[in-house]
């Protein structure tokens, strides 16, 4: 990876970059991600529990969760923006906005205005503030971390974006049981302030100007934006990632269903504390997977998808019908280990095979195409649970991971994908810009 210093000198980051934990900018980004994801977890737990507690309806809980998952649906709008905006102001600004807006909820509780309607009005603002975070991370990490350390950096970040926040999921449930949900929002606001200060200290290296800048100088902002999206779609078209997006979309549909009805499922097993434990188990499973991922870089990616998702589906189904709550929590956590592995390896894969100047928009298109089913799943899950019951709906959701395992088994093209450590654009049918120009 080549970056440009302030004096314009090109430098090979692999030669000059410090080791991962001696990298000041990465440490700040890592700490900021941990704190801001803690904040996200806290208000997610509190909002969903409050909606269910105030209404007793899985339908309204599903609507609230679908609003919380809006960033997955709208990521496609964020990629081209991130490719053009300075990253530091985006990082800091999102934290300031969330920290201010979340204070509306304890204020509403103190004045007697707290209601499901207020929660559903505030949640979209909070979630839209997080919209830019995923493409920002995808774009920033290769700038501040050497290529040879990308997998370890992604694994470390996954421990906070997909793993260590499980501590706050579990603590959030316990905190609600003792102090109430509205008190949690006050602490939540402070986490965003701390994250903003950490992000403000990151020195973001410059990258080279885009080769087509001159060609687009006369284009309107809208035309340029559409062209950026078209470029990202062109990179993905015809690649194996189209099939991977399909399987992820089905898994995310089931995940959306589960997150919507988890408060009701946890309440039936023992109340908000059990709800927090289930969210914590989900996080622990993803944490374990993210820590294991760097050691699986040389295992066939297709084989990991086949075995991992098949085992996950079995654990999930067994968790729903386990005779004891402890078994349910443990098995539910094990079901998410393959998801943690896949998340880290997929992030490394994206940064390895896609052109760096189109990475944010490509990852955003992928995220939107595969994640749009998350809010849809929440809406569907709330309604289905009202008809079939929470337990039956949770059991059916296990098919989300099972579908991926079955699909990979029946598709040799996906089943024989190489290990991430051996991946190159051609192995995943990705045509880089220079190849397209030659054609």
DOGUVO-734521 format. One line per field, with one value per residue (C-alpha): residue in one letter; x, z, y. Coordinates in Angstrom, 3 decimals. Layout:
aa c(A | ...);
east c(X | ...);
up c(Z | ...);
north c(Y | ...);
! end
This chain:
aa c(X | X | X | X | X | X | X | X | X | X | X | X | X | X | X | X | X | X | X | X | X | X | X | X | X | X | X | X | X | X | X | X | X | X | X | X | X | X | X | X | X | X | X | X | X | X | X | X | X | X | X | X | X | X | X | X | X | X | X | X | X | X | X | X | X | X | X | X | X | X | X | X | X | X | X | X | X | X | X | X | X | X | X | X | X | X | X | X | X | X | X | X | X | X | X | X | X | X | X | X | X | X | X | X | X | X | X | X | X | X | X | X | X | X | X | X | X | X | X | X | X | X | X | X | X | X | X | X | X | X | X | X | X | X | X | X | X | X | X | X | X | X | X | X | X | X | X | X | X | X | X | X | X | X | X | X | X | X | X | X | X | X | X | X | X | X | X | X | X | X | X | X | X | X | X | X | X | X | X | X | X | X | X | X | X | X | X | X | X | X | X | X | X | X | X | X | X | X | X | X | X | X | X | X | X | X | X | X | X | X | X | X | X | X | X | X | X | X | X | X | X | X | X | X | X | X | X | X | X | X | X | X | X | X | X | X | X | X | X | X | X | X | X | X | X | X | X | X | X | X | X | X | X | X | X | X | X | X | X | X | X | X | X | X | X | X | X | X | X | X | X | X | X | X | X | X | X | X | X | X | X | X | X | X | X | X | X | X | X | X | X | X | X | X | X | X | X | X | X | X | X | X | X | X | X | X | X | X | X | X | X | X | X | X | X | X | X | X | X | X | X | X | X | X | X | X | X | X | X | X | X | X | X | X | X | X | X | X | X | X | X | X | X | X | X | X | X | X | X | X | X | X | X | X | X | X | X | X | X | X | X | X | X | X | X | X | X | X | X | X | X | X | X | X | X | X | X | X | X | X | X | X | X | X | X | X | X | X | X | X | X | X | X | X | X | X | X | X | X | X | X | X | X | X | X | X | X | X | X | X | X | X | X | X | X | X | X | X | X | X | X | X | X | X | X | X | X | X | X | X | X | X | X | X | X | X | X | X | X);
east c(0.000 | 1.423 | 0.468 | 1.444 | 3.018 | 2.240 | 5.276 | 4.045 | 6.551 | 5.207 | 6.003 | 5.499 | 3.448 | 4.649 | 8.219 | 7.651 | 4.495 | 4.957 | 3.580 | -0.177 | -0.262 | 2.559 | 0.549 | -0.825 | -3.560 | -4.786 | -4.841 | -6.977 | -9.322 | -9.573 | -10.362 | -12.882 | -14.625 | -14.847 | -16.417 | -18.849 | -19.963 | -20.539 | -22.828 | -24.626 | -25.176 | -26.512 | -29.138 | -30.122 | -30.771 | -32.564 | -34.732 | -35.896 | -36.665 | -38.537 | -40.663 | -41.564 | -42.088 | -44.343 | -46.364 | -46.003 | -46.107 | -43.610 | -44.935 | -43.905 | -40.627 | -40.034 | -40.697 | -38.242 | -35.577 | -36.099 | -35.419 | -32.279 | -31.130 | -31.731 | -27.976 | -27.791 | -30.468 | -28.979 | -25.267 | -25.390 | -25.880 | -22.848 | -20.056 | -19.588 | -19.898 | -17.094 | -14.902 | -15.152 | -15.359 | -12.474 | -12.683 | -11.869 | -14.751 | -17.132 | -15.890 | -16.094 | -19.369 | -21.281 | -20.302 | -21.316 | -24.708 | -25.470 | -24.324 | -26.673 | -29.697 | -29.628 | -30.131 | -33.659 | -34.782 | -33.969 | -35.382 | -38.640 | -38.742 | -38.141 | -40.946 | -43.432 | -43.364 | -41.699 | -43.718 | -43.296 | -43.932 | -41.038 | -38.722 | -39.676 | -39.089 | -35.616 | -34.249 | -33.952 | -31.795 | -29.485 | -29.170 | -28.645 | -25.722 | -24.041 | -24.644 | -21.184 | -19.230 | -18.971 | -17.587 | -15.356 | -13.766 | -13.327 | -11.597 | -9.587 | -7.972 | -5.890 | -4.637 | -3.313 | -2.344 | 0.204 | -1.136 | 0.579 | -1.338 | -4.806 | -6.208 | -5.025 | -6.320 | -9.737 | -9.783 | -8.937 | -11.648 | -14.145 | -13.613 | -15.193 | -17.593 | -18.850 | -17.557 | -16.607 | -19.824 | -21.418 | -20.253 | -22.448 | -25.321 | -25.287 | -24.617 | -27.333 | -29.925 | -28.735 | -28.579 | -32.162 | -33.309 | -31.718 | -31.848 | -34.273 | -33.729 | -33.865 | -30.916 | -28.878 | -29.194 | -27.273 | -24.246 | -24.706 | -24.302 | -20.932 | -19.599 | -20.155 | -18.311 | -15.287 | -15.308 | -15.390 | -12.295 | -10.415 | -11.280 | -10.226 | -6.646 | -6.237 | -3.908 | -5.498 | -2.912 | -3.676 | -4.060 | -3.403 | -5.947 | -8.365 | -7.241 | -10.610 | -10.864 | -10.305 | -12.894 | -15.551 | -14.722 | -17.703 | -20.204 | -22.867 | -22.689 | -25.669 | -24.179 | -20.864 | -22.590 | -24.522 | -21.358 | -19.576 | -22.313 | -22.179 | -18.413 | -18.935 | -21.634 | -19.389 | -16.665 | -19.108 | -20.959 | -20.204 | -18.120 | -18.690 | -19.555 | -23.012 | -23.745 | -22.170 | -24.385 | -27.445 | -26.537 | -25.714 | -29.046 | -30.933 | -28.895 | -29.527 | -33.261 | -33.232 | -31.045 | -33.527 | -36.374 | -34.427 | -33.393 | -37.002 | -38.403 | -35.425 | -36.866 | -40.061 | -38.058 | -35.800 | -38.773 | -40.415 | -37.213 | -36.681 | -36.941 | -34.516 | -31.492 | -31.962 | -32.495 | -29.138 | -27.513 | -28.778 | -27.414 | -24.189 | -23.966 | -24.452 | -21.571 | -19.317 | -19.865 | -18.898 | -15.931 | -14.587 | -15.020 | -13.247 | -10.295 | -10.084 | -10.306 | -6.606 | -5.668 | -8.074 | -6.753 | -5.216 | -8.345 | -10.524 | -13.028 | -15.718 | -15.195 | -15.440 | -18.773 | -20.132 | -19.106 | -19.483 | -23.021 | -24.248 | -22.981 | -24.378 | -27.868 | -27.823 | -26.669 | -29.305 | -32.165 | -30.976 | -30.780 | -34.433 | -35.672 | -33.040 | -34.549 | -32.665 | -32.013 | -28.263 | -28.153 | -30.117 | -27.642 | -24.556 | -25.866 | -27.126 | -23.650 | -21.987 | -24.274 | -22.617 | -18.962 | -18.943 | -20.465 | -17.537 | -15.050 | -16.768 | -16.982 | -13.220 | -12.197 | -14.705 | -13.365 | -9.819 | -11.007 | -12.652 | -9.491 | -7.414 | -9.317 | -11.147 | -9.518 | -8.625 | -10.131 | -13.520 | -13.436 | -15.960 | -18.620 | -18.152 | -18.431 | -21.464 | -23.227 | -22.456 | -23.631 | -26.894 | -27.638 | -27.009 | -28.160 | -31.426 | -33.103 | -32.221 | -34.928 | -37.289 | -36.687 | -37.491 | -40.821 | -41.681 | -40.480 | -42.681 | -45.771 | -44.958 | -44.283 | -47.745 | -49.237 | -46.977 | -45.506 | -42.020 | -40.439 | -41.617 | -40.451 | -37.013 | -36.744 | -37.631 | -34.993 | -32.261 | -32.889 | -31.112 | -27.705 | -28.836 | -29.659 | -26.078 | -24.634 | -26.995 | -26.349 | -22.559 | -22.897 | -24.834 | -22.619 | -19.099 | -18.056 | -18.554 | -17.545 | -14.105 | -13.216 | -9.572 | -8.274 | -8.230 | -4.432 | -4.202 | -6.947 | -6.401 | -8.937 | -8.992 | -9.847 | -13.083 | -13.748 | -12.947 | -11.607 | -9.366 | -9.345 | -6.187 | -7.639 | -10.793 | -8.710 | -6.739 | -9.953);
up c(0.000 | -1.011 | 0.776 | 0.224 | 3.023 | 3.670 | 1.584 | -1.383 | -0.979 | -1.829 | 0.799 | 0.968 | 4.116 | 4.500 | 4.850 | 7.233 | 9.227 | 12.866 | 14.171 | 14.627 | 18.318 | 17.951 | 15.296 | 17.106 | 14.563 | 14.595 | 18.414 | 18.455 | 15.813 | 17.641 | 20.960 | 19.302 | 17.606 | 20.920 | 22.704 | 19.933 | 19.458 | 23.192 | 22.788 | 19.865 | 21.888 | 24.883 | 23.035 | 20.930 | 24.018 | 25.791 | 22.826 | 21.954 | 25.561 | 26.130 | 23.013 | 24.057 | 27.702 | 26.786 | 24.129 | 24.704 | 20.906 | 18.784 | 15.762 | 17.230 | 18.430 | 14.876 | 13.519 | 16.029 | 15.121 | 11.407 | 12.052 | 13.983 | 10.975 | 8.407 | 7.836 | 6.211 | 3.719 | 2.930 | 2.748 | -1.019 | -0.502 | 1.754 | -0.312 | -2.940 | -0.212 | 1.820 | -1.270 | -1.658 | 1.892 | 4.366 | 6.750 | 10.084 | 10.053 | 9.170 | 12.065 | 14.626 | 13.332 | 13.583 | 17.240 | 18.138 | 16.465 | 18.234 | 21.612 | 21.374 | 19.966 | 22.497 | 25.293 | 23.976 | 25.436 | 29.145 | 28.749 | 27.428 | 30.336 | 32.888 | 31.480 | 31.136 | 27.334 | 26.882 | 24.528 | 21.700 | 19.282 | 20.704 | 20.504 | 16.891 | 16.016 | 17.581 | 16.445 | 12.705 | 13.522 | 15.696 | 13.131 | 10.149 | 12.021 | 11.911 | 8.173 | 7.141 | 9.718 | 7.826 | 4.549 | 6.564 | 8.327 | 5.046 | 3.496 | 6.492 | 7.629 | 4.453 | 4.777 | 8.312 | 8.358 | 6.193 | 3.685 | 5.446 | 8.650 | 7.206 | 8.349 | 11.924 | 11.918 | 10.673 | 13.276 | 16.042 | 14.893 | 14.641 | 18.356 | 19.020 | 16.089 | 16.337 | 19.612 | 22.700 | 22.491 | 23.711 | 27.182 | 26.871 | 25.445 | 28.527 | 30.936 | 29.220 | 30.073 | 33.681 | 33.917 | 32.684 | 35.251 | 38.111 | 37.092 | 34.160 | 30.463 | 30.475 | 32.884 | 30.410 | 27.795 | 29.966 | 30.122 | 26.432 | 25.513 | 27.281 | 25.203 | 21.974 | 23.375 | 24.253 | 20.815 | 19.100 | 21.012 | 20.087 | 16.385 | 16.383 | 17.156 | 14.095 | 11.341 | 8.091 | 5.270 | 1.851 | -1.160 | -4.805 | -6.836 | -8.955 | -12.540 | -13.919 | -11.996 | -15.060 | -17.040 | -14.388 | -13.676 | -15.654 | -14.271 | -11.796 | -8.276 | -8.992 | -12.264 | -10.562 | -7.691 | -10.050 | -12.037 | -8.840 | -8.022 | -11.566 | -11.233 | -8.060 | -9.677 | -12.687 | -10.417 | -8.839 | -11.993 | -13.021 | -9.936 | -7.411 | -4.907 | -6.487 | -5.220 | -1.836 | -1.515 | -2.101 | 0.678 | 3.067 | 2.287 | 3.316 | 6.519 | 7.297 | 6.771 | 9.497 | 11.683 | 11.333 | 12.341 | 15.403 | 16.626 | 16.409 | 18.575 | 20.907 | 23.612 | 23.702 | 23.580 | 26.424 | 28.434 | 28.226 | 29.549 | 32.434 | 31.615 | 30.552 | 32.145 | 29.931 | 26.933 | 27.721 | 28.099 | 24.680 | 23.086 | 24.992 | 23.754 | 20.202 | 20.701 | 22.358 | 19.464 | 16.940 | 19.118 | 19.233 | 15.472 | 14.829 | 16.963 | 15.157 | 11.684 | 11.157 | 11.837 | 9.127 | 6.304 | 4.590 | 4.778 | 1.669 | 1.897 | 0.256 | 2.732 | 5.660 | 4.355 | 3.899 | 7.258 | 9.328 | 8.272 | 8.482 | 12.044 | 12.954 | 11.774 | 13.903 | 17.018 | 16.484 | 16.140 | 19.182 | 21.218 | 20.594 | 21.922 | 24.622 | 27.944 | 30.081 | 29.656 | 30.170 | 27.237 | 25.109 | 25.804 | 25.121 | 21.922 | 20.620 | 21.140 | 19.315 | 16.338 | 15.769 | 15.744 | 11.952 | 11.392 | 13.243 | 11.158 | 7.914 | 8.825 | 9.313 | 6.313 | 4.063 | 5.110 | 4.308 | 1.039 | -0.004 | 0.729 | -1.189 | -4.432 | -5.082 | -6.463 | -3.547 | -5.124 | -5.413 | -2.163 | -0.212 | -2.928 | -3.663 | 0.014 | 0.363 | -2.590 | -1.178 | 2.271 | 0.966 | -1.316 | 1.425 | 4.414 | 3.046 | 4.274 | 7.903 | 8.436 | 6.226 | 8.442 | 11.540 | 10.101 | 8.988 | 12.238 | 14.407 | 12.412 | 12.098 | 15.833 | 16.551 | 14.401 | 15.010 | 18.392 | 19.355 | 19.819 | 16.471 | 14.674 | 16.316 | 15.194 | 11.606 | 11.611 | 11.913 | 8.229 | 7.374 | 8.100 | 6.851 | 3.432 | 3.025 | 3.858 | 1.395 | -1.354 | -1.078 | -1.147 | -4.434 | -6.092 | -6.961 | -8.045 | -4.482 | -2.715 | -4.374 | -3.584 | -2.450 | 0.928 | 1.674 | 1.999 | -1.617 | -3.011 | -5.995 | -8.148 | -10.823 | -8.301 | -7.497 | -11.086 | -10.251 | -13.194 | -12.060 | -13.838 | -15.802 | -17.121 | -18.292 | -20.046 | -21.905 | -23.128);
north c(0.000 | 3.375 | 6.574 | 10.182 | 12.179 | 15.826 | 16.848 | 14.795 | 11.954 | 8.494 | 5.895 | 2.137 | 1.616 | -2.002 | -0.746 | 2.176 | 1.365 | 0.324 | -2.955 | -2.919 | -1.968 | 0.565 | 2.335 | 5.410 | 6.112 | 2.528 | 2.486 | 5.626 | 4.255 | 0.937 | 2.649 | 4.970 | 2.059 | 0.226 | 3.182 | 4.137 | 0.527 | 0.333 | 3.344 | 1.731 | -1.441 | 0.429 | 2.413 | -0.592 | -2.725 | 0.105 | 1.133 | -2.379 | -3.238 | 0.018 | -0.477 | -4.016 | -2.998 | -0.060 | -1.892 | -5.654 | -5.982 | -7.892 | -5.983 | -2.608 | -4.106 | -5.311 | -1.820 | -0.326 | -2.863 | -2.251 | 1.444 | 0.543 | -1.472 | 1.289 | 1.837 | -1.588 | -0.581 | 2.823 | 1.967 | 2.320 | 6.065 | 6.344 | 4.781 | 7.501 | 10.139 | 8.576 | 8.309 | 12.109 | 13.525 | 14.025 | 11.088 | 12.767 | 15.299 | 12.462 | 10.322 | 13.128 | 14.590 | 11.318 | 10.958 | 14.516 | 14.082 | 10.801 | 12.127 | 15.113 | 13.289 | 10.438 | 12.989 | 13.595 | 10.261 | 10.831 | 14.347 | 12.873 | 10.426 | 13.183 | 15.347 | 12.485 | 12.462 | 9.070 | 6.858 | 4.392 | 7.254 | 9.306 | 6.304 | 5.607 | 9.273 | 9.502 | 6.131 | 7.001 | 10.033 | 7.930 | 5.182 | 7.467 | 9.015 | 5.602 | 5.223 | 6.366 | 4.349 | 1.041 | 2.503 | 4.844 | 1.880 | 0.010 | 3.022 | 4.234 | 0.985 | 0.420 | 4.016 | 3.665 | -0.032 | -1.841 | -4.376 | -7.268 | -6.477 | -5.904 | -9.248 | -8.759 | -5.176 | -6.301 | -9.064 | -6.600 | -4.191 | -7.028 | -7.661 | -4.275 | -3.886 | -7.452 | -8.800 | -6.796 | -4.802 | -8.035 | -6.970 | -3.893 | -5.949 | -8.148 | -5.271 | -3.254 | -5.893 | -6.044 | -2.232 | -1.955 | -4.495 | -2.471 | 1.201 | 1.357 | 2.000 | 5.801 | 6.141 | 4.120 | 6.854 | 9.356 | 7.077 | 6.363 | 10.027 | 10.156 | 7.237 | 9.179 | 12.207 | 10.055 | 8.385 | 11.792 | 12.924 | 9.742 | 10.046 | 13.706 | 12.640 | 10.393 | 11.591 | 10.394 | 9.995 | 11.383 | 9.116 | 9.807 | 11.735 | 9.729 | 9.188 | 10.218 | 13.476 | 15.592 | 13.691 | 14.433 | 18.060 | 19.312 | 16.786 | 17.802 | 16.388 | 14.099 | 12.831 | 12.192 | 10.405 | 8.145 | 7.483 | 6.478 | 3.981 | 2.648 | 2.147 | 0.137 | -1.999 | -2.613 | -3.958 | -6.442 | -7.502 | -11.091 | -11.888 | -14.651 | -11.938 | -11.712 | -15.218 | -14.485 | -11.416 | -13.617 | -16.056 | -13.236 | -11.575 | -14.721 | -15.045 | -11.378 | -11.850 | -14.480 | -12.264 | -9.407 | -11.718 | -12.852 | -9.410 | -8.222 | -11.001 | -11.493 | -9.186 | -11.288 | -14.540 | -13.356 | -12.098 | -15.535 | -17.128 | -14.725 | -11.015 | -8.277 | -9.977 | -13.063 | -10.795 | -9.173 | -12.603 | -13.705 | -10.533 | -11.092 | -14.678 | -13.446 | -11.024 | -13.600 | -15.980 | -13.329 | -12.307 | -15.853 | -16.122 | -12.821 | -13.916 | -17.257 | -15.725 | -14.818 | -18.450 | -19.631 | -17.452 | -20.488 | -22.641 | -22.754 | -19.880 | -22.015 | -24.840 | -22.426 | -21.153 | -24.683 | -26.153 | -23.001 | -22.116 | -25.712 | -26.094 | -22.662 | -23.626 | -26.793 | -24.891 | -22.193 | -24.693 | -26.652 | -23.429 | -22.606 | -25.941 | -26.532 | -27.692 | -25.139 | -21.430 | -21.931 | -24.362 | -21.911 | -19.093 | -21.234 | -22.831 | -19.488 | -18.046 | -20.960 | -20.367 | -16.977 | -18.107 | -18.736 | -15.284 | -13.699 | -15.655 | -14.725 | -11.047 | -10.657 | -12.741 | -10.975 | -7.559 | -8.672 | -10.176 | -6.902 | -4.940 | -7.487 | -7.984 | -4.687 | -1.492 | 0.791 | 3.921 | 2.205 | 0.259 | 2.351 | 2.349 | -1.368 | -2.290 | -0.017 | -1.622 | -5.056 | -3.984 | -2.578 | -5.532 | -8.089 | -6.029 | -4.631 | -7.812 | -7.004 | -4.342 | -6.358 | -9.386 | -7.350 | -6.240 | -9.773 | -11.323 | -9.145 | -10.080 | -13.796 | -14.058 | -12.668 | -15.461 | -18.476 | -17.606 | -16.467 | -19.907 | -21.284 | -18.141 | -18.389 | -21.995 | -21.126 | -18.373 | -21.025 | -21.764 | -18.508 | -20.009 | -23.420 | -21.941 | -20.691 | -24.103 | -25.826 | -23.276 | -23.625 | -27.419 | -27.255 | -24.600 | -25.911 | -22.399 | -21.164 | -24.368 | -24.346 | -20.726 | -20.453 | -19.381 | -15.663 | -15.750 | -16.972 | -14.747 | -12.504 | -10.632 | -13.348 | -16.082 | -14.232 | -13.101 | -9.463 | -7.461 | -4.622 | -1.281 | -1.970 | -5.218 | -3.440 | -0.799 | -3.461 | -5.023);
! end
